[in-house]
Amino acid sequence: MKKDLVDNILKNEFHKYTDDAIKVPLVFHNSIEDTLASLPEKSAIKKKTIKKYITAACIVLSLITITAFSIPTLAKNIPIINNILNGKSIFQFRNDWDYDFGVNSKDLKNYSNQVNKSIKVNGITITLKEVACDGYKIYVGYLIEGNTPLPLDSMGKGPDVLNGHRWMINDSPSWNSSSNSFVKINDKSYILKEEINLDPPRSIPKKFRFSSIFSQIGSLKLNFKFDIIVNQNNFKDNCKDIFINNSQKINDDKFTVKNLYLTPISSTLNMEVKKTGFKNIFTNKKEDNTFFNYYNFLITNENGTLLKTVEQKFSSKGKKSFAHTEFIPEEINTCKYIDIKLFKKHTETFLYPKDYKTRYSVPIKDIKTPIKITTKKLGSIIITKFSVKGDKLEFSFKTEGSYSPILINKICILDKNESLNDFIWNLNIFSLTFKNGEYTFSRKVSPTISEGKLLICDPSEYYEPLETYTTRVKINN
C-alpha cells in the first residue's frame, strides 16, 4: 500500500514538469546537477528523463518530514553568514590597495552564483559562499571562521590555508595558476577570494564539476572538500572572443598577436613567439623565453591613450614563448580599437632615473606652463598645468607622438633633499586620469617640494620603435 502510494505520487509529480521548465528549490538544485554529472554517459533523452524523476522525488520529499534532517543545518548557517557579511556579496569586500578588476571587481557580484556550503572541522568553519566562471577564469569566494583566532600565514595577511589547498575540474587535478586575496573581518573571520586561470581559455565545458580542497590550516591536518556544479550562464552574451592571428617575422622569430578575450571581469590579450630559421632547428634549448627580454610593447586606444595594464605574464614551452596581458575591462571593452606597438629593447636591465644618459630637468619653482619637452625618438611631453598649493600638487600634461605614452612612467618628481641615488617617486598610469585629451593627477607632498625638480628621462637610446610591426585590433564599431 505505502509503496503504491509513493509510486503514484512520484508519477503525478513527474508528469507535471516539462523538460524545459522544471522548477525546484535551490537547496536541491546543485545536488541534482551533481547526481547527473556523476552518471555514466547516456543519451540526452535518458538524462532528461532521469532528471525529471529525481526532481519529482525531491519535490515529494520536500513535502514530508524526511528533509527535516538535512535542511536545518544549511538553513541555520545562511543567516549567520549573511549577518557577518551584512548581506553583501563576498566579492564586494576589498582591501584599500586592491584595484577594481578580476576577483576584486565591483561587478563580479552581478555574475556570481550563491553556493553557501559550509564544513566545520575542529572548531574551524569554511564556507564556499559564491562562485563564477566567465570561460577564462574561475572566481571563488570563501568565508573562513574559527572559534578562536585563526593561525595566520607567514605574511600575516590571512589564515594559513593555502599550502594545503588544491582544486579539481571534472574530477581531474588542475595545475592552472591562481591568485588569492584575503580580507580581514575580525581575528576569527576572514574572506578568501580566489581567481583561477584557465589555460587555455575556453578549455572547459559550459557546465562542470568543481572540487575545492583544504587539507590543512597551519600545522593542523584537516579535511575540507567541496564539490559543486559551476556553469557560465550568467556571462552569456556578455563575453567577446576576438581572433586576430596576425603574424610577422622578426629576425628568426615569428611574432603573432593571437587573440583578445573580453569579459565584464577580465580582459586578456595573448601573444606568441615561435623560434624559426635554420639555426633554431637543431637548438638544444628546450625552453626559451628571451624574446620578451629584448622586445617590449605599448598598447593604446583610438585616442592614443595608454591602457592600464593590470598584469603581464610570460611563459615558455619548447620553442614558443607566450605573453598574456590583462587590462581593466571597463577601459578596453569600450574601445573602438587598440594599437599594439612594438619596441626593440637595447638593454636587459631595469633602468633607474640615474641610469639614463639623457634627462630633462626643470626646477619646480621655475615652471611656467605650457612647457614642451621633446625626446630624441619617442615624441614629446607637454606640461599644461603644474601647481603646488600648501601640501597639494596638481599636475596635467599631454603626450604628442605615436610612441610618446611610453614616457609617462619616465616622469619623476624630486623633493628638495632628494638626489638621483634615492628611490625617486615617478608617475604611474594607475595614479592618472585621462580627460579631454590630458592626463591629470594630484597628490599630497611635503612643503619642500617647491624647491625640488621635475625630471623626465629620455629612453630613446634604449627603446627603438618598430613602426612596421604595429597591429590594430577592432573591438567596437
C-alpha positions as CSV (number, residue, x, y, z in Angstrom):
1,M,0.0,0.0,0.0
2,K,2.7,2.5,1.1
3,K,4.9,1.6,-1.9
4,D,2.0,2.0,-4.3
5,L,1.1,5.4,-2.8
6,V,4.6,6.7,-3.2
7,D,4.8,5.4,-6.7
8,N,1.5,7.2,-7.6
9,I,2.7,10.5,-6.0
10,L,6.0,10.3,-8.0
11,K,4.2,9.6,-11.2
12,N,1.8,12.6,-10.7
13,E,4.7,14.9,-9.9
14,F,6.8,13.5,-12.8
15,H,4.1,14.4,-15.4
16,K,3.6,17.9,-14.0
17,Y,7.0,19.1,-15.2
18,T,8.2,19.7,-18.8
19,D,11.9,19.3,-19.8
20,D,12.3,23.0,-20.2
21,A,10.5,24.3,-17.1
22,I,11.5,22.2,-14.1
23,K,11.3,24.4,-11.0
24,V,13.0,23.0,-7.9
25,P,14.0,24.6,-4.6
26,L,17.5,26.0,-4.8
27,V,18.6,23.7,-1.9
28,F,18.1,20.7,-4.2
29,H,19.4,22.2,-7.5
30,N,23.1,21.6,-7.1
31,S,22.6,18.1,-5.7
32,I,20.5,17.2,-8.7
33,E,23.2,18.5,-11.1
34,D,25.9,16.7,-9.0
35,T,24.0,13.4,-9.4
36,L,23.6,13.9,-13.2
37,A,27.2,14.8,-13.6
38,S,28.3,11.6,-11.9
39,L,26.1,9.3,-14.0
40,P,27.7,7.2,-16.9
41,E,27.3,8.7,-20.3
42,K,23.7,8.4,-21.5
43,S,21.7,9.9,-24.3
44,A,20.4,13.4,-23.7
45,I,16.8,12.0,-23.7
46,K,17.6,9.5,-21.0
47,K,19.4,12.1,-18.8
48,K,16.4,14.4,-19.1
49,T,14.1,11.6,-18.0
50,I,16.3,10.8,-15.1
51,K,16.4,14.5,-14.1
52,K,12.6,14.6,-14.1
53,Y,12.4,11.6,-11.8
54,I,15.0,13.0,-9.5
55,T,13.2,16.4,-9.5
56,A,9.8,14.8,-8.8
57,A,11.4,12.8,-5.9
58,C,12.9,16.0,-4.4
59,I,9.6,17.8,-4.5
60,V,7.8,14.9,-2.9
61,L,10.5,14.7,-0.2
62,S,10.3,18.4,0.4
63,L,6.6,17.9,1.4
64,I,7.3,15.3,4.0
65,T,9.4,15.3,7.1
66,I,12.4,13.3,5.8
67,T,14.0,16.6,4.6
68,A,13.9,17.9,8.1
69,F,17.1,16.0,8.9
70,S,19.2,17.8,6.2
71,I,17.8,21.3,5.7
72,P,18.1,22.8,9.2
73,T,21.9,22.6,9.2
74,L,22.1,24.6,5.9
75,A,19.3,27.0,6.9
76,K,21.0,27.8,10.2
77,N,24.3,28.7,8.5
78,I,22.9,31.2,5.9
79,P,21.5,33.8,8.4
80,I,24.8,33.7,10.3
81,I,26.9,34.1,7.2
82,N,24.7,37.0,5.9
83,N,25.0,38.7,9.3
84,I,28.8,38.6,9.2
85,L,28.8,39.9,5.6
86,N,26.0,42.4,6.3
87,G,24.0,40.9,3.4
88,K,26.7,41.8,0.9
89,S,28.3,39.6,-1.8
90,I,31.6,38.3,-0.7
91,F,33.1,39.9,-3.8
92,Q,32.1,43.4,-2.6
93,F,34.8,43.2,0.1
94,R,38.1,44.7,-0.9
95,N,41.3,46.0,0.8
96,D,42.2,49.6,0.3
97,W,45.1,48.6,-2.0
98,D,43.1,46.3,-4.3
99,Y,42.4,47.5,-7.8
100,D,38.9,47.2,-9.3
101,F,39.5,44.2,-11.6
102,G,39.3,40.4,-11.6
103,V,38.3,38.9,-8.3
104,N,38.2,42.4,-6.8
105,S,35.9,43.8,-9.4
106,K,32.9,45.6,-8.1
107,D,30.8,44.0,-10.9
108,L,31.6,40.4,-10.1
109,K,28.7,40.1,-7.7
110,N,26.4,40.5,-10.7
111,Y,27.7,37.3,-12.3
112,S,28.3,35.0,-9.3
113,N,26.1,32.1,-8.1
114,Q,25.4,31.6,-4.4
115,V,26.6,28.3,-3.0
116,N,26.6,28.6,0.8
117,K,28.1,25.2,1.5
118,S,29.7,25.0,5.0
119,I,32.0,22.4,6.5
120,K,33.1,22.6,10.2
121,V,36.1,20.7,11.5
122,N,37.8,21.1,14.9
123,G,36.2,24.5,15.6
124,I,37.0,25.9,12.1
125,T,34.3,26.5,9.5
126,I,35.0,27.1,5.8
127,T,32.0,28.2,3.7
128,L,32.2,28.2,-0.1
129,K,30.0,31.2,-0.5
130,E,30.0,32.2,-4.1
131,V,31.5,31.1,-7.5
132,A,31.5,32.5,-11.0
133,C,33.2,31.5,-14.3
134,D,33.5,33.5,-17.5
135,G,35.3,30.9,-19.5
136,Y,38.7,32.3,-18.9
137,K,38.8,32.3,-15.1
138,I,37.0,30.8,-12.1
139,Y,36.3,33.1,-9.3
140,V,35.6,31.6,-5.9
141,G,34.7,33.4,-2.6
142,Y,35.1,31.7,0.8
143,L,34.4,32.7,4.4
144,I,36.8,31.2,6.9
145,E,35.8,31.3,10.6
146,G,37.2,29.9,13.8
147,N,36.0,29.6,17.4
148,T,39.4,31.2,18.4
149,P,41.7,33.5,16.4
150,L,42.9,31.7,13.2
151,P,46.5,30.8,12.6
152,L,47.9,33.2,10.0
153,D,50.3,32.7,7.1
154,S,54.0,33.9,7.3
155,M,53.0,37.3,5.9
156,G,50.1,37.8,8.4
157,K,47.7,38.5,5.6
158,G,45.2,35.7,6.2
159,P,44.6,32.2,7.6
160,D,47.4,29.7,6.8
161,V,45.2,27.6,4.4
162,L,46.9,27.9,1.0
163,N,49.7,25.3,1.5
164,G,47.1,22.6,1.8
165,H,44.8,24.0,-0.9
166,R,44.1,22.5,-4.3
167,W,41.2,22.1,-6.7
168,M,39.9,19.7,-9.4
169,I,37.9,20.3,-12.5
170,N,35.6,17.4,-13.6
171,D,37.5,15.2,-11.1
172,S,40.9,15.8,-12.7
173,P,43.6,17.7,-10.8
174,S,44.1,21.3,-12.1
175,W,47.5,22.8,-12.3
176,N,46.4,26.2,-13.5
177,S,47.9,29.2,-11.9
178,S,45.9,31.2,-9.4
179,S,45.9,34.3,-7.3
180,N,44.4,34.9,-3.9
181,S,43.3,37.8,-1.8
182,F,42.4,37.9,1.9
183,V,40.1,40.4,3.5
184,K,40.0,40.5,7.3
185,I,36.6,40.9,9.0
186,N,37.9,40.2,12.6
187,D,40.6,37.9,14.2
188,K,38.2,35.0,13.9
189,S,36.8,35.6,10.4
190,Y,38.4,36.2,7.1
191,I,37.3,36.3,3.5
192,L,39.4,34.4,0.9
193,K,38.9,35.4,-2.8
194,E,40.4,33.1,-5.4
195,E,41.0,33.7,-9.1
196,I,41.9,30.6,-11.1
197,N,43.3,31.0,-14.6
198,L,42.1,28.6,-17.3
199,D,44.8,27.7,-19.7
200,P,43.9,27.6,-22.5
201,P,40.9,29.7,-22.1
202,R,37.5,28.2,-23.1
203,S,39.1,24.8,-22.3
204,I,36.2,23.5,-20.0
205,P,32.5,22.8,-20.7
206,K,29.9,25.4,-20.1
207,K,28.9,23.3,-17.0
208,F,31.4,21.4,-15.0
209,R,32.2,19.9,-11.6
210,F,34.5,22.0,-9.4
211,S,36.1,20.5,-6.4
212,S,37.9,22.6,-3.8
213,I,40.1,21.0,-1.1
214,F,41.7,22.4,2.0
215,S,43.8,19.7,3.7
216,Q,45.5,21.8,6.5
217,I,45.3,25.0,8.4
218,G,48.6,26.0,9.9
219,S,50.0,22.7,11.4
220,L,46.6,21.1,11.7
221,K,45.8,18.4,9.2
222,L,42.2,18.7,8.3
223,N,39.9,17.7,5.5
224,F,37.6,20.2,3.8
225,K,36.3,19.2,0.4
226,F,33.6,21.0,-1.6
227,D,32.0,19.5,-4.7
228,I,29.8,21.8,-6.7
229,I,28.5,22.2,-10.2
230,V,29.5,25.5,-11.9
231,N,28.1,27.0,-15.1
232,Q,28.8,30.0,-17.2
233,N,25.2,31.0,-17.8
234,N,25.5,34.3,-16.0
235,F,28.1,35.5,-18.5
236,K,26.1,34.5,-21.5
237,D,26.2,37.2,-24.3
238,N,28.5,39.4,-22.2
239,C,31.8,38.0,-23.5
240,K,33.6,38.5,-26.8
241,D,36.3,36.4,-28.4
242,I,38.4,38.3,-31.0
243,F,40.6,36.0,-33.0
244,I,43.5,38.1,-34.6
245,N,46.3,35.7,-35.6
246,N,48.4,38.5,-37.1
247,S,51.9,37.1,-37.6
248,Q,55.1,38.9,-38.5
249,K,58.7,37.8,-39.0
250,I,61.2,39.5,-36.7
251,N,64.7,38.1,-37.4
252,D,64.4,34.4,-36.6
253,D,61.2,34.8,-34.6
254,K,57.6,34.5,-35.7
255,F,55.7,37.0,-33.6
256,T,51.9,36.5,-33.5
257,V,49.2,38.6,-31.9
258,K,46.8,35.6,-31.3
259,N,43.6,36.8,-29.7
260,L,41.8,39.1,-27.4
261,Y,39.3,37.8,-24.8
262,L,36.9,40.3,-23.4
263,T,34.5,39.8,-20.4
264,P,33.0,42.2,-17.9
265,I,35.5,41.0,-15.3
266,S,38.7,40.1,-17.1
267,S,40.1,41.1,-20.5
268,T,43.3,39.5,-21.8
269,L,45.5,39.9,-24.9
270,N,47.5,36.8,-25.9
271,M,50.7,36.9,-27.9
272,E,53.0,34.2,-29.1
273,V,56.5,33.9,-30.4
274,K,57.9,30.8,-32.2
275,K,61.6,30.3,-32.9
276,T,62.2,29.8,-36.7
277,G,65.1,29.8,-39.0
278,F,67.8,27.2,-39.7
279,K,69.9,27.9,-36.6
280,N,66.9,27.1,-34.4
281,I,66.1,23.7,-35.9
282,F,68.9,21.9,-34.0
283,T,69.0,24.1,-30.9
284,N,69.3,22.2,-27.6
285,K,67.3,24.8,-25.8
286,K,64.0,23.3,-24.6
287,E,62.7,26.5,-23.0
288,D,63.4,29.9,-24.5
289,N,61.6,33.0,-23.2
290,T,64.2,35.5,-24.3
291,F,62.1,37.3,-27.0
292,F,60.2,39.3,-24.4
293,N,63.5,40.3,-22.7
294,Y,64.5,42.1,-25.9
295,Y,61.2,43.4,-27.1
296,N,58.5,45.4,-25.4
297,F,55.1,46.5,-26.5
298,L,52.8,49.6,-26.0
299,I,49.1,49.3,-26.2
300,T,46.9,52.4,-26.8
301,N,43.3,53.1,-27.7
302,E,41.9,55.1,-30.7
303,N,42.7,58.3,-28.8
304,G,46.3,57.4,-28.3
305,T,45.7,56.9,-24.6
306,L,47.9,54.3,-22.8
307,L,45.7,51.5,-21.5
308,K,46.2,50.4,-17.9
309,T,48.0,47.1,-17.8
310,V,46.8,45.1,-14.8
311,E,49.1,42.2,-15.1
312,Q,51.7,40.7,-17.6
313,K,52.7,37.1,-17.5
314,F,55.3,35.4,-19.6
315,S,55.9,31.7,-20.1
316,S,57.7,29.3,-22.5
317,K,57.1,25.8,-23.9
318,G,59.6,24.3,-26.2
319,K,60.4,26.8,-28.9
320,K,57.4,29.0,-28.1
321,S,57.2,32.0,-25.8
322,F,53.9,33.4,-24.6
323,A,52.8,36.8,-23.3
324,H,49.5,37.4,-21.6
325,T,48.5,40.9,-20.8
326,E,45.4,41.8,-18.7
327,F,43.5,45.1,-18.8
328,I,40.8,46.8,-16.8
329,P,37.6,45.7,-18.7
330,E,35.7,49.0,-18.4
331,E,38.6,50.6,-20.3
332,I,39.4,48.2,-23.1
333,N,35.9,46.8,-23.6
334,T,34.5,50.2,-24.7
335,C,37.4,51.0,-27.2
336,K,36.7,51.3,-30.9
337,Y,40.1,49.7,-31.5
338,I,43.5,49.3,-29.9
339,D,47.0,49.6,-31.4
340,I,49.8,47.2,-30.3
341,K,53.1,48.9,-30.9
342,L,56.4,47.0,-30.7
343,F,59.8,48.2,-29.4
344,K,63.2,46.7,-29.7
345,K,65.0,47.0,-26.3
346,H,68.7,47.7,-26.2
347,T,69.0,46.9,-22.5
348,E,68.2,43.8,-20.5
349,T,68.2,45.5,-17.1
350,F,65.7,47.7,-15.4
351,L,66.7,51.4,-15.7
352,Y,66.5,53.7,-12.7
353,P,66.5,57.5,-13.3
354,K,70.2,57.7,-12.6
355,D,70.9,55.2,-15.4
356,Y,69.5,57.3,-18.2
357,K,72.1,59.1,-20.3
358,T,69.6,61.8,-21.3
359,R,67.4,63.6,-18.7
360,Y,65.4,66.8,-18.9
361,S,65.3,68.7,-15.6
362,V,63.2,71.8,-14.7
363,P,63.2,73.4,-11.2
364,I,59.6,73.3,-9.9
365,K,59.7,77.0,-8.9
366,D,60.6,78.0,-12.5
367,I,57.8,76.0,-14.2
368,K,55.6,78.2,-16.3
369,T,53.1,76.3,-18.4
370,P,52.8,75.2,-21.1
371,I,56.2,73.5,-21.3
372,K,57.1,71.1,-24.2
373,I,59.9,68.6,-23.7
374,T,60.8,66.6,-26.8
375,T,62.8,63.4,-26.7
376,K,65.1,62.2,-29.4
377,K,62.9,59.4,-30.9
378,L,59.8,58.9,-28.8
379,G,57.8,62.1,-29.1
380,S,57.0,64.8,-26.6
381,I,55.5,65.6,-23.2
382,I,53.6,68.9,-22.9
383,I,53.0,70.1,-19.4
384,T,49.8,72.1,-19.3
385,K,49.4,72.7,-15.5
386,F,51.8,72.4,-12.6
387,S,50.6,73.8,-9.3
388,V,51.8,73.5,-5.7
389,K,49.5,74.9,-3.0
390,G,50.3,74.0,0.6
391,D,50.7,70.2,0.7
392,K,48.8,69.6,-2.6
393,L,50.4,69.1,-6.0
394,E,48.3,69.2,-9.2
395,F,49.8,68.2,-12.5
396,S,48.4,67.9,-16.0
397,F,50.1,67.0,-19.3
398,K,49.6,65.7,-22.8
399,T,51.7,63.3,-24.9
400,E,52.5,64.0,-28.5
401,G,53.6,61.3,-31.0
402,S,52.6,57.7,-31.6
403,Y,55.1,56.3,-29.1
404,S,55.0,59.1,-26.6
405,P,52.8,57.3,-24.0
406,I,56.0,55.2,-23.1
407,L,57.3,58.5,-21.5
408,I,54.5,58.5,-18.8
409,N,56.4,56.4,-16.3
410,K,59.6,58.3,-17.1
411,I,58.3,61.4,-15.4
412,C,59.8,61.9,-11.9
413,I,59.5,64.4,-9.2
414,L,62.4,65.1,-6.8
415,D,61.9,66.8,-3.5
416,K,64.5,69.4,-2.3
417,N,66.7,66.9,-0.5
418,E,66.4,64.1,-2.9
419,S,69.1,63.0,-5.4
420,L,69.2,60.6,-8.3
421,N,70.6,58.0,-5.9
422,D,67.5,58.0,-3.9
423,F,64.3,56.0,-4.6
424,I,62.6,58.6,-6.6
425,W,58.8,58.8,-7.0
426,N,57.7,58.6,-10.6
427,L,54.3,58.7,-12.3
428,N,52.3,55.6,-12.6
429,I,49.4,55.1,-15.1
430,F,47.2,53.9,-12.3
431,S,47.6,57.3,-10.5
432,L,46.4,59.2,-13.5
433,T,43.0,60.1,-15.0
434,F,42.5,60.9,-18.7
435,K,40.0,63.6,-19.7
436,N,39.7,66.0,-22.6
437,G,43.0,64.8,-24.1
438,E,45.0,65.3,-20.9
439,Y,46.5,63.1,-18.2
440,T,45.9,64.6,-14.7
441,F,46.7,63.7,-11.1
442,S,47.1,65.2,-7.7
443,R,48.8,64.1,-4.5
444,K,49.9,65.3,-1.1
445,V,53.5,66.5,-1.0
446,S,55.9,67.9,1.6
447,P,56.3,71.7,1.8
448,T,59.8,71.5,0.4
449,I,58.6,70.1,-2.9
450,S,58.6,73.6,-4.4
451,E,62.3,73.6,-4.0
452,G,62.6,70.4,-5.9
453,K,62.8,69.4,-9.6
454,L,60.6,67.9,-12.3
455,L,62.6,65.3,-14.2
456,I,61.8,63.5,-17.5
457,C,64.1,60.6,-18.5
458,D,64.6,60.0,-22.2
459,P,64.5,56.3,-23.1
460,S,65.2,56.9,-26.8
461,E,68.7,55.2,-26.6
462,Y,67.2,52.1,-25.1
463,Y,63.9,51.6,-27.0
464,E,63.7,51.5,-30.7
465,P,60.2,51.9,-32.3
466,L,59.4,49.2,-34.9
467,E,56.8,51.1,-36.8
468,T,56.1,48.4,-39.4
469,Y,55.1,45.9,-36.7
470,T,52.0,47.7,-35.3
471,T,48.9,45.6,-35.1
472,R,45.4,47.2,-35.0
473,V,42.6,45.3,-33.4
474,K,39.0,46.4,-33.9
475,I,36.8,46.0,-30.9
476,N,33.6,48.0,-31.4
477,N,32.1,49.9,-34.3
